[in-house]
Amino acid sequence: MNRRREGLFWILRMIGIVVLACGMYALIHILSSSGGPVEPMKILFAPTEDDADCTILINRDKTVMIDTGEAGDFAAIDKTLKENDITSIDCLILTHPDKDHIGSALEIMENYEVKQVVEPYYDLDNERSQAVNDRIGSENIPCLIPTRERKIVLGDMKLTIYPPEEFVYDNDNNYSLAVHVSHGEKTLFFPGDAMRKRTEELMGLPVENVDLYKMSYHGRDHEGAKELLEKLDPKILVITASEAEPEVESLLDGKTVFYTVPSGAAFISDGERILEQ
């Protein structure tokens, strides 16, 4: 009888340990997922001379840059970084290798410490892209080329990167990485220059009702633009151009729209609201 009681005691004790461990795990998960207070995040769209992308996200002591504009845009990007006391880039995301997205990448890497680069798989002849990758290699900068959804957390910024679903496209724009950013309760979405084929892929993502959407392809008309805009239903729409094409302009009624050429645009998120600066 004593042996039976002793065996039962140890069984109950082990069950208690397992229950306690599960409870602690659940508590940690709840605390980590509920967020809590976040520090403000700056959302800066650097001014560019023409239609081009360069977005800078700053939170705590972390900086994310999504694309680098054209080669002639470095001075304006450099000014924006210096005005915000930025000396290094924690994560440089190059959505795709077109000149209006990677044009200043070499100068960024020459003048700032870049701690990580994220770029899509791209195996076509492209002198700009090759020069950028040569510099990444010579500087021994860690480079992530995702083939599946990847998550990166920097400060209070939670980034989910969605790579293209195929390895070869007819149009370079369809190689675009898409980036979803969460900051507290606020969400942002950057689709690069996704056109019809890539837009079809983005329509299948578990992303909708974002607070800020950097519109694909500089507000130019393309098949799927209307459907993606309706899916995301953004409160704030940013177009990296001086104006949208007429076909797209007709979709913008009721939207709060900002254009970034030639003066850029700036917002701040406190985790509950995104306000223009």
C-alpha positions in Angstrom: 0.0 0.0 0.0 2.8 2.4 0.9 4.5 1.8 -2.4 1.3 2.5 -4.2 0.8 5.7 -2.3 4.4 6.7 -3.0 3.9 5.9 -6.7 0.7 8.0 -6.7 2.5 10.8 -4.9 5.2 11.0 -7.6 2.7 10.8 -10.4 0.7 13.7 -8.9 3.9 15.6 -8.3 4.9 15.2 -12.0 1.5 16.2 -13.1 1.7 19.3 -10.9 5.1 20.2 -12.4 3.8 19.8 -15.9 0.7 22.0 -15.1 2.9 24.6 -13.5 5.3 24.7 -16.5 2.4 25.0 -18.9 0.9 27.8 -16.9 4.3 29.7 -16.9 4.6 29.2 -20.6 1.1 30.5 -21.2 1.8 33.5 -19.0 5.0 34.3 -20.8 3.2 33.9 -24.2 0.4 36.3 -23.0 2.8 38.9 -21.7 5.0 38.7 -24.8 2.1 38.9 -27.3 0.1 41.5 -25.5 2.8 44.0 -26.1 2.6 46.6 -23.3 3.9 50.1 -23.7 5.9 50.9 -26.8 8.2 53.7 -27.6 7.2 56.0 -30.5 8.2 55.0 -34.0 9.1 57.5 -36.7 8.0 56.7 -40.2 9.9 58.8 -42.7 9.5 58.8 -46.5 12.7 60.5 -47.7 12.2 63.1 -50.4 13.2 62.0 -53.9 13.7 63.8 -57.1 11.3 61.6 -59.1 9.2 58.5 -58.5 11.3 56.4 -56.1 11.1 54.6 -52.7 13.1 55.2 -49.5 11.3 54.6 -46.2 13.1 54.9 -42.9 11.5 53.4 -39.7 13.1 54.5 -36.4 12.2 53.1 -33.0 14.2 53.0 -29.7 17.8 52.7 -31.0 16.9 50.6 -34.1 16.6 51.8 -37.7 15.0 50.0 -40.7 15.4 51.3 -44.2 13.2 50.0 -47.0 14.7 50.8 -50.4 17.2 53.6 -51.2 15.7 55.7 -54.0 17.6 56.6 -57.1 21.4 57.3 -57.2 20.7 61.0 -57.2 18.6 60.8 -54.1 21.5 60.0 -51.7 21.9 63.6 -50.5 18.3 63.9 -49.4 18.4 60.5 -47.7 21.7 61.4 -46.0 20.1 64.7 -44.8 17.1 62.8 -43.4 19.3 60.3 -41.6 21.5 63.0 -40.1 18.6 65.1 -39.0 17.5 62.1 -37.0 20.9 61.3 -35.6 21.1 58.0 -37.4 24.6 56.6 -37.9 23.8 52.9 -38.7 21.1 50.9 -40.4 20.1 47.8 -38.5 18.2 46.3 -41.4 18.3 47.4 -45.0 15.5 45.9 -47.1 15.9 46.1 -50.8 12.6 45.1 -52.1 13.7 44.5 -55.7 16.7 45.5 -57.9 15.2 48.4 -60.0 17.2 51.6 -60.0 14.5 53.6 -58.2 14.8 51.2 -55.2 18.5 50.3 -55.0 20.0 53.4 -56.6 21.6 54.8 -53.5 22.4 51.5 -51.8 26.1 51.7 -52.5 26.4 55.2 -51.0 24.4 54.1 -48.0 26.8 51.2 -47.4 29.8 53.5 -47.9 28.6 56.1 -45.5 26.7 54.1 -42.8 27.2 50.9 -41.0 24.6 48.4 -42.4 24.2 45.5 -40.0 21.9 43.3 -42.2 20.6 43.3 -45.7 17.4 41.6 -46.9 16.8 41.2 -50.6 14.9 38.9 -52.9 16.3 36.0 -54.9 17.3 37.5 -58.3 19.5 35.7 -60.8 19.4 37.9 -63.9 22.0 40.2 -65.3 21.8 43.6 -63.6 24.9 45.7 -63.1 23.4 47.8 -60.3 22.3 44.7 -58.4 25.7 43.0 -59.0 27.6 46.0 -57.7 25.4 46.2 -54.6 25.9 42.5 -53.9 29.7 42.8 -54.5 29.7 45.5 -51.8 27.6 43.4 -49.4 30.2 40.6 -49.9 33.3 42.7 -49.5 31.9 44.3 -46.3 30.8 40.9 -45.0 27.3 42.2 -44.3 24.9 39.4 -43.3 22.4 39.0 -46.2 19.1 37.3 -46.0 17.4 36.1 -49.2 14.2 34.7 -47.9 12.4 31.8 -49.7 9.6 31.7 -47.1 7.9 34.1 -44.7 10.5 35.5 -42.2 10.0 37.6 -39.1 12.4 40.2 -37.7 11.9 42.1 -34.4 13.8 45.3 -33.8 12.9 47.3 -30.8 9.1 47.5 -30.8 8.9 47.0 -34.6 7.8 43.5 -35.7 8.5 42.9 -39.4 7.1 40.1 -41.5 8.8 39.7 -44.8 6.9 37.9 -47.6 9.1 36.8 -50.5 7.9 36.1 -54.1 6.4 32.7 -54.5 8.3 32.0 -57.8 12.0 32.3 -58.8 11.5 33.7 -62.3 9.2 36.5 -63.4 8.8 38.3 -66.7 8.8 41.7 -65.0 11.5 42.8 -62.4 8.8 44.5 -60.3 7.3 41.1 -59.5 10.4 40.1 -57.6 9.3 42.6 -54.9 9.5 41.6 -51.3 6.5 42.6 -49.3 7.0 43.9 -45.8 4.3 44.1 -43.1 5.2 46.1 -40.0 3.5 46.0 -36.6 4.0 48.6 -34.0 1.8 48.3 -31.0 -1.7 48.2 -32.5 -0.7 49.9 -35.7 0.2 48.1 -39.0 2.0 49.2 -42.1 2.4 47.5 -45.5 5.1 47.9 -48.1 4.7 45.9 -51.3 7.6 47.2 -53.3 6.4 47.6 -56.9 4.3 44.5 -57.1 2.4 44.3 -60.4 -0.2 41.9 -61.7 1.5 38.5 -61.0 2.9 39.5 -57.6 -0.3 41.3 -56.6 -2.1 38.0 -57.2 0.2 36.5 -54.6 -0.3 39.3 -52.2 -4.0 38.9 -52.3 -3.6 35.5 -50.7 -1.6 36.9 -47.7 -3.3 37.0 -44.2 -2.9 40.8 -44.3 -5.8 43.3 -44.4 -7.1 46.5 -42.9 -3.7 48.1 -42.4 -3.3 51.6 -41.0 -0.7 52.8 -43.5 -0.1 51.5 -47.0 2.8 52.5 -49.3 1.0 52.0 -52.6 2.6 49.7 -55.1 4.2 50.9 -58.3 4.1 54.6 -57.4 0.4 55.0 -57.9 0.6 53.9 -61.5 -2.3 51.9 -62.9 -1.8 48.1 -63.1 -4.1 45.1 -63.0 -5.0 44.2 -59.4 -4.3 47.7 -57.9 -8.0 48.2 -57.0 -8.4 44.8 -55.5 -5.3 45.1 -53.3 -6.3 48.6 -52.2 -9.7 47.2 -51.2 -8.2 44.3 -49.3 -5.8 46.4 -47.3 -8.4 49.3 -46.8 -5.7 51.6 -45.4 -6.5 54.7 -43.3 -3.4 56.4 -44.7 -2.2 55.9 -48.2 1.3 57.0 -49.3 2.2 57.3 -53.0 5.9 57.7 -53.8 5.3 60.1 -56.7 4.0 63.6 -57.3 0.6 62.3 -58.4 -1.3 59.2 -59.2 -2.3 58.1 -62.7 -5.9 59.0 -63.5 -7.1 55.4 -63.3 -5.7 55.2 -59.7 -6.8 58.6 -58.7 -10.4 57.5 -59.2 -9.9 54.9 -56.5 -8.8 57.3 -53.8 -12.0 59.0 -52.9 -12.4 59.0 -49.1 -8.7 58.1 -48.5 -6.2 60.2 -46.7 -3.4 60.4 -49.4 0.1 61.7 -49.1 2.6 62.2 -52.0 6.3 62.0 -51.4 7.7 63.9 -54.4 9.4 66.3 -54.0 9.1 66.9 -50.2 8.8 63.5 -48.6 6.4 62.7 -45.8 6.8 62.0 -42.1 4.6 60.3 -39.5 4.9 59.1 -35.9 3.2 56.1 -34.4 2.6 55.8 -30.6 1.3 52.3 -31.1 -2.3 53.5 -30.9 -2.3 56.3 -33.5 -0.3 57.3 -36.5 -0.1 61.1 -36.9 1.5 63.3 -39.6 4.6 65.2 -38.4 
